[in-house]
């Protein structure tokens, strides 16, 4: 299977300085490379607008405009309104802050539902605030045969005391994409908030907070070709009623956000705007078509590699091009070390997703993760397949 011609991959790759190196970047779920536009935007901010906000002078005016543009761009990207966007240093920090705010409004014995498909950034915050506030956390399981979320079981956990349903829009470990609209509707029917981690989905599919009925949506620009930062899209009515920790002089009114504390990284926000513009220019339709073709090529080839065990969905539907696998009894770090020696970057371990690892019996050693993005090529897919086969035959 050849990758889709809907995307001019050579033109895409020419925009990424890192891709000129003789490396195959198959570590996208851990962080993407960035185009020159993003690098330039970050540098321009530091060069021309290195000031704090709301001053009467030109550099401050430029910095204020950079943050305003970032808020507008993040709103478009997440399917929200600008006043619903809060920035932070990363998704995890924002989620701890917001989970703490929600927990302060709950009564002992009230319940939070999390899932065994999630990255721990959308699980541990709830476990910690539950311990602090005497709340109950319930875990929705995955189907071990294909690594998908069991939505029926999740709905069975909901009840009159459920207050939050925290789930992922796509698994960073297995690539599985749950039915977000169904989960959000079920959460609301139970009187609970729908709280979604969109970090892994963002480079592959559009984020649609309002359309899906999500109360909170979080994502990380460094996963969609931007810098290290965090973005939260919070339904305005919810954000206005949750308690927020703020210094006394800080305004509660837009264009800032009441869940932003201190001075943000303006250069990261400039880079985030550039990354979102880059994504809009490429287009999700072209991205999905190309990545689906890459995924099919990888799966077809993997079936011919001896001693490989693939975890999760076996086909290209209902998933991102993220693959969790092991090679025989080999330690995953040994496999990724051999891949690195062949110029192939791939992850091993639990990827901060202990839930699926426990469910699949991989909690002791983890697994190898091959993660494709739209800048990857047929040749890189073939290259990693050949390297995996060499590792398997040498064992």
PyMOL commands that set and color helices and strands:
alter all, ss='L'
color gray80, all
select helices_A, chain A and resi 9-14+17-20+28-30+36-48+58-78+82-84+91-103+120-122+124-133+151-157+180-189+209-212+221-223+236-241+266-282+284-302+332-341+354-359+378-394
alter helices_A, ss='H'
color red, helices_A
select strands_A, chain A and resi 24-25+85-88+111-115+136-140+142-143+148-149+162-168+193-197+216-219+230-234+308-311+322-327+344-345+347-349+367-371
alter strands_A, ss='S'
color yellow, strands_A
deselect
rebuild
show_as cartoon
